[in-house]
Structures are given as structure tokens and as C-alpha cells.
Amino acid sequence: MKDKGISQKSARRFIYRTETDPAALLQHFTAIRALADSEKEALGFLPEAAYRDAIMQKRLRVMLARENGTSQVAGFILFSGVFPNARIQAVAVNPEHRRSGVASALVSGLVSHLESRGYIAITAAVASDLATAQAFYESRGFIARHVRDGGQARQRRIVLRSLELDTANFFTLMAPPAVSGQGVVNLGLRPRSAFEAPLYLIDLNVLFDLVKERARSATANCLFGAALAHLVRLAVAPEFIIELERTSKDPGNDTPLKLARRLPKLPAFPKEDVDPLADAIHKTVFVDTNHAQAGTRQALSDARHLAEAALIRASGYITSDNALLNARDDLLKLIGVDVAGLDEFVELLPAEEPNRERGQLKGTKCETKAATSSEARAYLASQNVGEGLVAEYLPSAAAFQRASTHGIFEDGKLVAVGIYRAPASIDAPARMLVHVRPDHVSSETFAEHLLDEAIRDSCHSGPVTIELRAIPGQSTVNRAAKLRGFLPAAHSDILIKVALGRPLTPSTWTAIARQTRRRTGLALPEAVPPASAVQSGLSVRGADGSDITVQFAALEAALAPTLIVWPGRDGVIVPIAKSFADDLLGTADQLYMFGRPNAAFVGLRTYFNSPRTAPLMRPGVPILFYESKRSGGRAAIVAAGRIVDATILRKERVSGELLQRAVVEDLEPLTASSDVLATSFDSLIRFPNPVTLDTLRRLGADGSSNLQTTTPLPNVQLAAILDRGWSSA
């Protein structure tokens, strides 16, 4: 699709205008379908219902050519997406209107539409054999990021292209304009917490898709797999549970209800906050549109779901309800919550590479090792990083002595680099720069690995403030950094965090609190917190002098890597074979980065064991790894982490994403049943002093089976093991 400007003939004959109003577009529906059918070789086939849904949901933008009081369809653009990312599904132009700038105008109009709503990126998947379309997207600034196989029928190669949009602020999402005259405060979109993935609420149908054999079951599995992989946080509103309980015929044996009760649930909001917002939502979605369900119990329940999502400032709401999907634009303006369909949400998740082996770094030419200053300079220059920034992090040889540079090489060529500069004094920050080739298929893995290694280097000697330079275009690095607790510093291009790098227990609390205050300015209470602080929160003083009350779990995430043993917090010990520990935990005496599985390079990793252990493997619980002697190991606890999520899955339904974050390739021998428990953990801390079985016995922490099975670990023993594991003795 080449666009070389508007032809003089067309410019004289037609006035082009973009139309999105459903009523107007339905009058042209026959012409729209005819144009789509004429281009199905390039666009693929979509059923009539898909185009009707897109019109009603305002995802189809049509260019109308007006002449002498009549209008005809000149072209259209079909898009989908979940805020803040969008995807072009199709662009088609009537042959009579080609070379008239229609395609360019459609794309420009969509980009403007998305930017005005704070979207940050738009993608397009284009068949490699469509040379005209490839040239068109190239000319519009869509960069080729990756190539994958298409469907079996056509045997095509698909080029994935993306364009970063010019939003007002990379780190905060633009709130929609206020809506006047409706008596409801516009809540906007929730700013993304640095150590949290975006929060999305789900409706009942999404849960039913997961637990029942339905058409969207596979899609729902992808969604929940993404949550397990820490790409998104899923939760349910209080109204969700109430509705399930109301409709359940046998609450004691209702599988969806049991599962729903174990999902993260929002706190209950005051009735005086929920009711006015729910009324406004019900009016917008159902009353103003004369919907048949207006006033029904189901409609009122849906409105309460969305009101609770708005009050928690969730990023979005995933649903299969067409009434809500059709009103998505109005709801985004009204309450600042993006309503998304299950299918379109899952489309935005990272796709599994069909040609990628499990543990795909094994056998590749990717290797991580020290890089010279000249190699790093050449790489950064090739990626158009400014000379001033390069000089700041790679100064002269005399000043370079307190800096280290690690790179990832592929076939001898640098494809990612991490630069770490140690603090110049005890209260100075460590400084980091991480850059990865954004078009590399493993860019996310490289970003995680380089960040984690630099953070470990930074806090090796104790608590430290870390400053990471945020580089334009490095969204992969910036996203990974925010998941590790980095926050944008005011009025600068620096991301900043404090890292402890060691456990925080009652016996070490005072010493570490003092170190933290002296090194970073962050003042934790120096006395061991009382049990009441678990409920009320911990009072700390920020480096800027502000007083903050924070929950222990949030503090732990912000100060990661660390494990905080707060009052009443228990843990769990799990066995692991030495060969698996070497790769999953990086605890081998000699580490060989080349050829190790993907799990060795990422922050969020997966441990598989029996579903019978699920009651012990709860999110937020510290997990300690015991390297078993019968597998050739040291008969000692060698590392610890924090459980992020634990889900029972059918073995055949374990996703490639989970397997890539694990080191077990064959799940069958793990359990006798057809299920397996997939436990994701982060905040990995390797013990410099492994805690032996003899020591564990003296502590009364060896359980009833000599740690050959998963063993609960009470609070006191948890603290004692962490103390001994981190001690230098």
C-alpha cells in the first residue's frame, strides 16, 4: 500500500472525512464488507459479526469520500488493544481512492486518537510477501521488531512492526479529560507502581472460561498464565464474590466459587462511595443506550463491579459483556477504567515463539561476560545513544576504576550492555545504565539479567541507593526496572530505588536499619516492629524527610532483593536436586553463563512440585531451597526467595512462558497425578553460608521427612535460618 500524496483528480472530486459513529457506519456496512472481502488475500478473513462488533465498539474508523452530497467508503482501519497498547488489525483502501493519501490519513488519524488518550505504542503484523504494505508501514515509522511464522494454510512469514507514540509522559498515564455535568469525579488511570504489574479486574465470564470447557478456555489460560508470570495482576471485586454466592446452587461444592474466594480480592469500599459511581455507570451503559438489561440485577451488578474497579484505580476491566465493551470509550472518560475483551487482551501478551526450544539460551551463541570500554562505546554508538551519556558512564581510564561493564554477546557481537558504577562514598548512590537491542527476541531476558546482576553488585556491601538512567526507547529495561522497585525521580531521567540485598530479621533489624539510614537517608524504625505493625503498617521517614506508613509486603518489594521476617510470618522449605539448583538458583561453585537455560537469566523463576503442597505454597511466603544429598547436593539450604504465585495446572496446559522460567523440561516424573503445582518466586537471595541439615536439626527445622518433601517453617526457625545463611561464619 503505497501512499505518494493525494492525486489531483481525487483532490478535486472528493472531500475526505473519517467517520466512527456506529449509526453512520452501519448505513455503509455493505460497502465496508465488500471492501474487506476484496482484500481478504492481504487482510485475512473476518466474519461479518466481527466487523459489526468493531463498529459498535468504535474500533473501526472509516474514511468516507464525499461528492455532490453523497458519500462512499474510501477505506478503513480496524484496530484493537488494551490500554496503553494498541494493534492495527487491518487497513484497506478502495482502488478508486488509492494514491490519494487515504491510508496515511487513516493511520495518522488513529495515532492522533490514541495519543490523545495516553496510549504509548501501536503494533501491526504484516505478511512479509506484501512488499507494498511493508514499505508503507516503514514509511510511517513502524519499526520491524521480529519475524515469526504465520498460519499453516498460507505458509507466510509475518513481520511484527511497532511504533512508539508521543505521549505526554512515559512513566505516568494521561488521564482522560474531565466529564462535566455528571456529578462524578473523574478518577483517571492509576499510575503504575514501580514494583507492581498493572492491576486488572475480571468479570464472572472470564473465570468460567478458565474453569469450564468453553470456547475461550485456552485464551483464559493464557491470561492467568500471564498473571502467574508477573506480567499483570488479576483481582476480583467484592461484588464478584457476592454475585457468585447469589447464583450458586451448592456453595460448598461450587468449584468456581472456591477458586474465586482464593483470588486476590479488592477491599470493600463504603456504600456512599460505591453507589453514586455505580448509578452513573449504569446510566451511561444501560439507561442512556436503552439497553434491554437496564435496571436488571445483572446490569446493576455489572455497574458495581466497574465502580469498585474505579475506586481501586485499576488499570482495566476484562470482560466478555458486549454492553460494557460497546461503552468502553464513555467508561474510560467517566471513570478512567479501560474495559477490554478477553481475546484482545491476550493478543497483547508476548507470543510464544514457535521456533524457540525450551530453555532457548542453551545451544545458542549468546554469552554474557565482561565487556571492554571500547566494545561498550561502539555498541552504544551503534544504538544512537548520545555521546554525552556514554562519556558520563564510560569516562576516562583514570575515573573508570570503580566501574564495571557486563555485556551479552551473540556470535561475538554485543547485543546488550550493563554498566555499573560503585558509590563514590558511603552515602552516595550506585549508578547504572542498561541498554538492550529492542529488536532482539530475547531483549526482555537480557534486560532482567543485566538489571539483577547490577543490583546485586550494588548492594553487595550493604543497603544502597541505586540510580538507573532511563534511556528513551528502552521501554523493556524501564518496565523491568519498575518491577524491581525503581521509581522515576522528580524532574529528571533517573529511576531510583533503595536495595538491601540481604534478609531483614529481628536479630539484624536494628543494625540494618541504621545502615540504611546512613547510606540512603531512608529511616526505618530502629526498634524491632511490634506485632501490631502487621495490621497498622510500619512508619518510616523518607530520604526527603516525609513520614510514610507502609505495609511490610510493600516495603519488602520496594527494598528488594530482601526477605523481611515480620511478626507471624512463616516460610516453607522445598527440596531441589543439585543439577536443578545449579541452573535455577545459580548456586553452583562455578557458574557457566553460556548455554544455561533461560531461567538462569530472569528475575521471576518457576519451581514445580506436587499439588499436595499447595496449602503451604502461598503467595508472599518465603521459600527456602534445600539441596538434597541423594542428588549429589550439599544437604543444605542454599538459597531463598519470595513466592509470587502458586497455581495447580494440568501438565499439558503448562505454558511455554512458565517452562522458560523453570529448569525442568519433563514434568511427567515430578508427580503421579496429571497435575503439577507451578510456583513463581522472585527476590532470590543466595546464601553465602549454606545451612546444613545438622544445623537444621538443631533448630528443629528438619520436619518429619528429613526435608525430602515440602516442609512448613515457623516464624522463629525462618529467622534463624536466614541469619545463619547470611552470616560469614
C-alpha positions in Angstrom: 0.0 0.0 0.0 2.0 3.0 -1.3 0.9 6.5 -0.5 2.5 9.2 -2.6 0.3 12.0 -1.8 -3.2 13.0 -2.8 -3.8 12.8 -6.5 -5.1 16.0 -8.2 -8.0 14.2 -9.6 -9.2 12.8 -6.2 -8.5 16.1 -4.5 -10.8 17.9 -7.0 -13.6 15.3 -6.7 -13.8 14.3 -3.1 -13.8 15.6 0.4 -12.4 13.0 2.8 -13.6 12.7 6.3 -13.1 10.0 9.0 -16.3 8.6 10.5 -16.7 6.5 13.7 -20.3 6.9 14.6 -21.9 3.5 14.6 -25.2 4.7 13.1 -23.5 6.3 10.2 -21.2 3.3 9.5 -24.0 0.8 9.6 -25.5 2.6 6.6 -22.3 1.8 4.7 -21.9 -1.7 6.1 -22.4 -3.5 2.8 -19.6 -1.4 1.2 -17.3 -2.0 4.1 -17.8 -5.7 3.9 -17.3 -5.7 0.1 -14.0 -3.8 0.5 -12.9 -6.2 3.2 -13.8 -9.2 1.1 -11.9 -7.8 -1.9 -8.8 -7.5 0.2 -9.1 -10.8 2.1 -5.9 -12.2 0.5 -3.9 -9.5 2.2 -6.0 -8.9 5.3 -7.3 -12.4 6.0 -11.0 -13.3 6.6 -13.1 -11.9 9.5 -16.7 -12.8 9.9 -19.5 -10.3 9.5 -20.1 -10.3 13.2 -16.5 -9.2 13.9 -17.0 -6.0 11.8 -20.3 -5.3 13.4 -18.8 -5.6 16.9 -15.9 -3.3 15.8 -18.3 -0.7 14.6 -20.3 -0.8 17.8 -17.2 -0.6 19.9 -15.8 2.2 17.8 -12.7 0.1 16.7 -13.4 0.7 13.0 -12.6 4.1 11.6 -13.9 4.6 8.1 -12.7 7.2 5.6 -15.7 8.5 3.6 -15.3 10.3 0.3 -18.0 12.9 -0.1 -19.0 14.3 -3.5 -22.2 16.2 -4.5 -24.0 15.3 -1.3 -23.2 11.6 -1.4 -20.6 9.5 0.4 -18.8 6.4 -0.4 -16.3 4.2 1.5 -12.8 5.2 0.5 -11.1 3.0 3.1 -11.0 1.8 6.7 -8.7 1.0 9.6 -9.6 -1.7 12.1 -7.8 -1.8 15.5 -7.9 -3.4 18.9 -5.9 -3.2 22.1 -5.8 -2.8 25.8 -4.6 0.5 27.3 -1.9 1.6 26.9 -1.1 -0.5 23.8 -3.0 -0.8 20.6 -2.8 -3.0 17.5 -3.7 -2.4 13.9 -5.6 -5.4 12.6 -6.3 -4.2 9.0 -6.0 -1.2 6.7 -7.9 -1.3 3.4 -8.3 1.3 0.6 -10.8 1.3 -2.2 -8.8 1.0 -5.5 -10.6 4.2 -6.8 -9.1 6.1 -3.9 -5.5 4.8 -3.8 -2.6 7.2 -4.2 -4.9 9.8 -2.6 -3.4 9.7 0.9 -6.3 7.7 2.4 -4.1 5.1 4.0 -1.8 7.6 5.5 -4.6 9.7 6.8 -6.3 6.7 8.4 -3.1 5.8 10.2 -2.4 9.4 11.2 -5.9 9.8 12.5 -5.7 6.6 14.6 -2.3 7.7 16.0 -3.7 11.0 17.0 -6.8 9.4 18.5 -4.6 7.0 20.6 -2.1 9.7 21.7 -4.9 11.9 22.9 -5.9 9.1 25.2 -2.4 8.4 26.5 -1.6 5.2 24.6 2.1 4.6 24.4 2.6 2.1 21.5 0.9 0.7 18.4 1.8 -2.5 16.6 1.0 -4.1 13.2 1.6 -7.7 11.9 2.3 -7.6 8.2 2.9 -10.6 5.9 6.5 -10.4 4.6 5.3 -11.0 1.0 3.2 -7.9 1.0 6.0 -5.6 -0.2 3.8 -2.5 -0.7 2.3 -2.9 2.8 5.8 -3.3 4.3 7.1 -0.2 2.6 4.0 1.7 3.8 4.5 0.8 7.4 8.2 1.5 7.2 7.5 5.0 5.8 5.0 5.6 8.7 7.7 4.9 11.3 6.7 1.4 12.2 10.0 -0.4 13.0 10.4 -4.2 12.2 11.0 -5.9 15.6 10.6 -9.6 14.9 9.7 -12.1 12.3 7.5 -15.2 13.0 5.8 -17.9 11.1 2.2 -17.3 10.0 -0.6 -19.8 9.7 -0.2 -23.3 8.3 -2.6 -22.6 5.4 -0.6 -19.9 3.7 2.9 -20.7 5.0 3.6 -17.0 5.3 6.2 -15.2 7.4 4.8 -12.3 9.5 6.8 -9.2 10.3 5.9 -7.6 13.6 6.2 -3.8 13.5 5.7 -1.3 16.2 5.5 2.5 16.7 6.1 4.3 20.0 3.5 7.0 20.4 4.3 10.5 21.5 2.5 10.6 24.9 2.8 13.3 27.4 4.8 11.3 30.0 6.4 7.9 29.7 6.0 7.0 33.3 2.5 8.3 34.0 -0.6 7.6 32.0 -2.5 10.6 30.7 -5.9 10.9 32.4 -8.9 11.5 30.1 -10.4 14.9 30.2 -12.9 15.6 33.0 -16.6 15.0 32.2 -18.7 17.9 33.3 -22.3 17.8 34.3 -22.4 14.2 35.5 -21.7 14.8 39.2 -18.9 12.2 39.2 -15.2 12.9 39.8 -13.0 11.6 37.0 -10.7 9.1 38.7 -8.3 8.8 35.7 -5.9 5.9 35.3 -3.8 4.6 38.1 -0.1 5.5 37.9 1.8 2.3 37.7 3.6 1.3 40.9 7.2 0.6 40.3 7.2 -2.8 41.9 3.8 -3.9 40.7 2.5 -5.0 37.4 -0.8 -3.3 36.2 -3.9 -4.3 38.1 -6.9 -5.7 36.0 -10.2 -6.9 37.4 -12.0 -9.8 35.7 -15.7 -10.5 35.4 -17.5 -13.8 36.0 -17.4 -15.0 32.4 -13.6 -14.8 32.4 -13.5 -17.1 35.5 -16.0 -19.5 33.8 -13.8 -19.6 30.7 -10.9 -20.7 32.9 -12.7 -23.5 34.9 -15.1 -24.8 32.3 -14.5 -26.3 28.9 -15.7 -23.3 26.8 -14.6 -21.7 23.5 -12.4 -19.2 25.3 -10.8 -21.6 27.8 -7.4 -21.6 26.1 -7.5 -17.8 26.0 -8.4 -17.6 29.7 -5.5 -19.9 30.4 -3.1 -17.5 28.6 -4.5 -14.7 30.7 -3.9 -16.4 34.0 -0.6 -17.7 32.8 0.4 -14.1 32.2 -0.6 -13.2 35.8 1.5 -16.1 37.1 4.4 -14.8 35.0 4.0 -11.4 36.7 3.0 -9.6 33.5 -0.3 -8.5 35.0 -2.0 -8.6 38.4 -5.6 -10.0 38.4 -8.1 -9.4 41.1 -11.9 -9.6 41.7 -14.2 -7.0 43.2 -16.3 -7.8 46.3 -19.4 -7.7 44.0 -17.8 -10.7 42.1 -18.0 -13.0 45.1 -21.4 -11.7 46.1 -22.8 -12.5 42.6 -21.2 -16.0 42.6 -22.7 -16.7 46.0 -26.1 -15.5 45.0 -26.2 -17.7 41.9 -24.5 -20.8 43.3 -26.7 -23.9 43.7 -24.3 -25.7 46.0 -21.8 -23.2 47.6 -20.0 -26.0 49.4 -19.1 -27.8 46.2 -19.0 -25.0 43.7 -15.6 -25.1 42.0 -15.7 -21.6 40.5 -16.8 -20.1 43.8 -14.0 -21.9 45.7 -11.4 -20.6 43.2 -12.9 -17.1 43.3 -12.5 -17.0 47.0 -8.8 -17.7 46.6 -8.2 -15.0 44.1 -7.0 -11.6 45.2 -10.0 -9.5 46.2 -10.3 -5.8 46.5 -11.2 -4.3 49.8 -14.8 -3.4 50.4 -15.5 0.3 49.8 -18.0 2.4 51.7 -21.5 2.2 50.3 -21.7 6.0 50.0 -18.6 5.9 47.6 -19.8 2.9 45.5 -23.5 3.7 45.0 -23.2 7.1 43.2 -20.5 5.9 40.9 -22.4 2.7 40.2 -25.5 4.7 39.4 -23.6 6.9 36.9 -22.1 3.8 35.2 -25.5 2.1 35.0 -27.0 5.2 33.4 -24.1 5.5 30.9 -24.0 1.9 29.9 -27.6 0.8 30.1 -30.1 3.6 30.6 -28.8 6.1 28.1 -28.5 3.4 25.4 -31.9 2.0 26.1 -30.4 -1.4 26.7 -32.8 -4.3 27.4 -31.0 -5.2 30.6 -31.3 -1.7 32.1 -32.5 -2.0 35.7 -31.9 -5.7 36.0 -30.0 -7.3 38.8 -27.3 -8.3 36.3 -26.9 -4.8 35.0 -26.7 -3.3 38.5 -24.1 -5.9 39.5 -22.0 -5.1 36.4 -22.1 -1.4 37.4 -21.0 -2.2 40.9 -18.1 -4.3 39.5 -16.9 -1.3 37.5 -17.4 1.2 40.3 -15.2 -0.9 42.6 -12.6 -1.2 39.8 -12.6 2.6 39.5 -12.3 3.2 43.2 -9.2 1.0 43.5 -7.9 2.8 40.4 -7.4 -0.4 38.4 -5.8 -0.2 35.0 -8.6 -2.0 33.4 -11.5 -4.4 33.5 -11.6 -7.6 31.4 -15.0 -8.8 30.3 -17.0 -10.6 27.7 -20.0 -8.4 28.1 -20.9 -6.6 24.9 -22.8 -3.9 26.6 -19.7 -2.9 28.6 -17.4 -3.3 25.6 -19.6 -1.1 23.4 -19.5 1.6 26.1 -15.7 1.4 26.6 -15.0 5.0 25.4 -17.6 6.5 27.6 -16.5 4.5 30.5 -12.9 5.5 30.0 -13.9 9.2 30.1 -16.3 8.7 33.0 -14.3 6.6 35.4 -10.8 6.2 33.9 -11.0 2.4 33.6 -10.2 0.7 30.3 -12.7 -2.0 29.5 -11.2 -4.8 27.5 -12.3 -8.1 25.9 -10.6 -11.2 26.9 -9.4 -12.0 23.3 -8.0 -8.6 22.6 -6.2 -8.5 26.0 -4.5 -11.9 25.4 -3.4 -10.7 21.9 -1.2 -8.1 23.5 0.7 -10.7 25.7 4.1 -11.8 24.5 3.6 -14.6 22.0 5.4 -17.8 22.4 8.0 -18.2 19.7 7.1 -21.3 17.6 10.7 -22.0 16.7 12.1 -21.5 20.2 13.2 -24.5 22.2 12.5 -24.7 25.9 15.4 -23.2 27.7 16.2 -21.5 24.4 19.6 -20.0 25.5 21.0 -23.5 25.6 23.0 -24.2 22.4 22.8 -20.6 21.2 25.7 -18.2 20.6 24.5 -15.9 23.4 27.1 -15.4 26.1 27.3 -13.0 29.0 30.7 -11.8 30.1 32.7 -8.6 30.8 32.9 -6.1 28.0 35.7 -3.7 27.4 35.1 0.1 27.5 35.7 0.3 23.7 33.3 -2.5 23.0 30.6 -0.8 25.1 31.2 2.6 23.5 30.9 1.1 20.0 27.7 -0.7 20.8 26.1 2.3 22.4 27.1 4.5 19.5 25.6 2.0 17.1 22.3 2.3 19.0 22.3 6.1 18.8 23.0 6.7 22.4 24.2 10.3 22.9 28.0 10.9 23.3 27.5 12.8 26.5 25.6 10.0 28.1 28.2 7.5 27.0 31.0 9.7 28.4 29.2 10.0 31.7 29.1 6.2 32.3 32.3 5.3 30.4 34.7 8.0 31.4 38.5 8.1 31.1 40.6 5.2 32.3 41.6 7.0 35.5 38.0 7.5 36.5 36.9 4.1 35.3 38.5 2.1 38.0 35.3 2.0 40.1 33.1 0.9 37.3 32.4 -2.4 35.6 30.8 -3.3 32.3 29.0 -6.6 31.6 27.7 -7.4 28.1 25.7 -10.1 26.3 27.4 -11.2 23.1 25.8 -13.1 20.3 28.2 -14.7 17.9 30.8 -12.3 19.2 28.8 -9.1 18.8 27.5 -7.1 21.7 23.7 -7.0 21.8 23.2 -5.7 25.3 25.3 -4.0 28.0 25.0 -3.1 31.6 27.3 -0.5 33.2 27.7 -0.3 37.0 29.5 2.5 38.8 30.1 1.9 42.5 29.2 4.6 45.1 31.9 7.2 45.5 31.2 7.4 49.2 29.2 5.5 51.9 26.1 7.7 51.3 26.4 8.1 47.6 24.2 6.2 45.1 25.4 3.4 42.9 24.8 4.3 39.3 23.6 2.0 36.5 23.0 2.1 32.8 21.4 -0.8 31.0 20.8 -1.0 27.2 19.5 -3.9 25.2 18.7 -4.2 21.5 15.0 -3.7 21.4 14.6 -5.8 18.3 16.3 -8.9 19.8 14.0 -11.8 20.5 15.5 -12.2 24.0 15.6 -8.5 24.9 13.3 -9.0 27.9 15.6 -11.8 29.3 18.7 -9.7 28.7 17.2 -6.7 30.5 16.2 -8.7 33.5 19.6 -10.4 33.8 21.7 -7.2 33.5 19.5 -5.4 35.9 19.6 -8.2 38.5 23.3 -8.6 38.3 23.9 -4.8 38.6 21.6 -4.6 41.6 23.4 -7.5 43.3 26.7 -5.7 42.7 25.3 -2.5 44.0 24.1 -3.9 47.4 26.9 -6.4 47.9 28.3 -4.3 50.8 25.0 -3.3 52.3 21.9 -1.1 51.7 22.4 1.4 48.9 20.5 3.9 46.8 20.6 3.0 43.1 20.2 5.4 40.3 19.4 3.9 36.8 19.4 6.1 33.8 16.2 5.9 31.8 17.1 5.9 28.1 14.4 6.9 25.6 13.2 3.9 23.6 14.4 1.4 26.2 10.8 0.5 27.4 11.8 -3.1 28.0 14.5 -2.1 30.5 12.3 0.6 32.1 9.4 -1.9 32.6 11.7 -4.5 34.2 13.2 -1.8 36.4 9.8 -0.7 37.7 9.0 -4.3 38.6 12.2 -4.3 40.8 11.1 -1.3 42.8 12.6 1.6 40.8 10.6 4.9 40.8 11.1 7.9 38.5 12.9 10.8 40.3 11.2 14.1 40.0 12.2 16.3 37.1 14.9 14.0 35.8 15.6 11.0 33.6 16.7 8.9 36.6 14.9 5.9 38.1 15.8 5.4 41.7 15.4 2.8 44.5 16.9 1.5 47.7 18.1 -2.1 47.8 19.0 -4.1 50.9 20.4 -7.2 49.3 20.1 -9.3 52.5 17.5 -10.6 54.8 16.0 -8.4 57.5 15.2 -10.4 60.7 14.5 -9.4 64.3 18.2 -10.0 65.2 19.5 -7.9 62.3 16.8 -5.3 62.2 18.5 -2.5 64.2 21.9 -2.9 62.5 20.4 -2.9 59.0 18.0 0.0 59.8 21.0 2.1 60.9 23.0 1.1 57.8 20.0 2.0 55.6 19.6 5.4 57.2 23.3 6.2 57.0 23.7 5.0 53.4 20.5 6.2 51.8 18.7 8.6 54.1 15.7 6.2 54.4 14.9 5.9 58.1 13.3 2.6 59.2 12.3 2.4 62.9 15.4 1.1 64.7 13.4 -0.9 67.2 12.1 -4.3 66.0 8.5 -3.6 65.0 5.7 -5.0 67.2 3.1 -7.5 66.0 0.5 -4.7 65.8 2.5 -3.2 62.9 1.5 -6.1 60.7 -2.0 -4.6 60.6 -1.4 -0.9 61.1 1.7 -0.7 58.8 5.2 0.5 59.5 6.1 4.2 60.0 9.2 5.2 58.1 10.8 8.5 57.2 11.7 9.1 53.6 15.0 10.4 52.4 13.2 13.8 51.8 12.0 13.9 55.4 8.4 12.9 54.7 6.7 10.5 57.0 5.2 7.4 55.4 3.1 4.4 56.7 3.7 1.3 54.6 2.7 -2.3 54.8 5.5 -4.9 55.3 4.9 -6.6 51.9 5.1 -3.3 50.0 8.3 -2.3 51.9 9.8 -5.7 51.1 9.0 -5.3 47.4 10.5 -1.7 47.3 13.7 -2.8 49.0 14.3 -5.9 47.0 16.2 -8.1 46.9 15.4 -8.9 50.6 13.2 -11.0 52.8 11.7 -9.4 55.8 10.7 -11.7 58.7 7.9 -9.7 60.3 5.9 -11.0 63.3 3.9 -14.1 62.5 5.4 -14.6 59.0 6.1 -18.2 58.3 8.0 -19.9 55.5 8.4 -23.2 53.6 11.4 -25.4 52.8 11.3 -27.3 49.4 13.7 -29.9 48.2 15.6 -29.4 44.9 18.1 -31.6 43.1 21.6 -30.3 42.7 21.5 -30.2 38.9 18.3 -28.1 39.1 19.6 -25.9 41.8 22.7 -25.0 39.8 20.7 -23.6 37.0 17.5 -22.3 38.7 19.3 -20.7 41.7 22.8 -20.1 40.4 24.3 -21.8 43.4 27.0 -23.9 41.7 30.6 -23.4 42.8 31.4 -22.4 39.2 28.9 -20.6 37.1 28.8 -21.1 33.3 26.5 -18.5 31.9 26.9 -19.7 28.3 24.5 -22.5 27.5 22.4 -22.2 30.7 18.6 -22.2 30.4 16.5 -19.1 30.2 15.6 -19.4 33.9 19.1 -18.6 34.9 18.8 -15.1 33.4 15.5 -13.8 34.7 14.2 -12.4 38.0 10.9 -14.3 38.2 11.5 -18.1 38.2 9.3 -21.2 38.4 9.6 -24.2 40.7 7.4 -27.3 40.0 6.3 -29.8 42.6 3.3 -31.8 43.8 -0.2 -30.2 44.0 -0.5 -31.6 47.5 1.9 -28.9 48.7 -0.4 -26.1 47.6 -1.7 -25.2 51.1 1.9 -24.4 52.1 3.0 -22.6 48.9 1.0 -19.4 49.3 1.8 -16.1 47.6 4.0 -13.9 49.7 5.5 -16.8 51.7 9.3 -17.1 51.9 10.5 -20.2 50.0 13.9 -21.8 51.1 15.6 -24.3 48.8 17.2 -27.4 50.3 19.7 -29.1 48.0 19.2 -32.8 48.7 22.2 -35.0 49.4 20.9 -38.0 47.4 21.0 -35.9 44.2 24.7 -35.1 44.8 23.9 -31.9 46.7 25.3 -30.4 49.8 22.4 -31.4 52.2 21.9 -27.8 53.0 19.6 -24.8 52.3 21.4 -22.8 49.7 19.0 -20.0 48.7 15.7 -18.3 49.5 13.1 -16.3 47.6 9.6 -15.0 47.9 6.6 -16.8 46.4 4.8 -14.6 43.9 2.1 -17.0 42.9 1.3 -20.8 43.0 -1.2 -22.4 40.7 -2.2 -26.0 40.1 -2.1 -26.8 36.4 -2.7 -29.7 34.2 0.7 -30.8 32.9 -0.3 -30.5 29.3 -1.5 -26.9 30.0 1.7 -25.5 31.5 2.6 -22.6 29.2 5.9 -22.2 27.4 6.4 -19.0 29.4 6.4 -20.9 32.7 8.7 -23.6 31.3 11.2 -21.0 30.1 11.3 -19.6 33.6 12.0 -23.1 35.0 14.7 -25.8 34.5 12.5 -28.9 34.4 11.8 -29.9 30.8 9.8 -33.1 31.5 7.0 -32.7 34.1 5.8 -36.2 33.9 8.2 -37.8 36.5 7.5 -35.0 39.0 4.1 -36.2 40.2 2.0 -39.3 39.9 -1.1 -37.2 39.1 -1.8 -35.4 35.9 -1.5 -32.0 37.7 1.5 -30.1 38.9 1.9 -27.1 41.2 3.7 -24.2 39.4 5.2 -21.8 41.9 6.7 -18.5 40.7 9.2 -16.8 43.0 11.4 -13.7 42.9 13.7 -11.7 45.2 16.3 -14.6 45.1 19.0 -14.5 47.8 21.8 -17.0 47.5 23.3 -18.0 50.9 27.0 -17.3 51.3 26.9 -19.8 54.1 24.6 -22.8 53.2 22.7 -24.0 56.3 23.4 -27.7 56.7 21.0 -30.5 57.7 22.8 -30.9 61.0 22.2 -27.2 61.8 18.5 -27.5 60.7 18.1 -30.5 63.1 19.4 -28.4 66.0 17.0 -25.7 65.1 14.1 -28.2 64.9 13.5 -27.2 61.3 14.1 -30.6 59.6 10.4 -31.7 59.6 9.2 -35.3 59.7 10.9 -36.4 56.5 14.5 -35.0 56.6 13.4 -32.4 54.1 12.7 -34.8 51.3 9.2 -33.2 51.0 7.9 -29.7 51.3 8.2 -28.7 55.0 6.4 -25.8 56.8 8.8 -23.4 58.5 7.6 -21.4 61.6 8.5 -17.8 62.1 11.3 -18.3 64.6 13.0 -21.0 62.6 12.7 -19.0 59.4 14.5 -16.1 61.1 17.2 -18.3 62.5 17.9 -20.0 59.1 18.1 -16.7 57.3 20.5 -15.3 60.0 22.8 -18.4 59.6 22.6 -18.4 55.9 23.7 -14.8 55.6 26.4 -14.9 58.3 30.0 -15.1 57.3 30.7 -17.9 59.8 
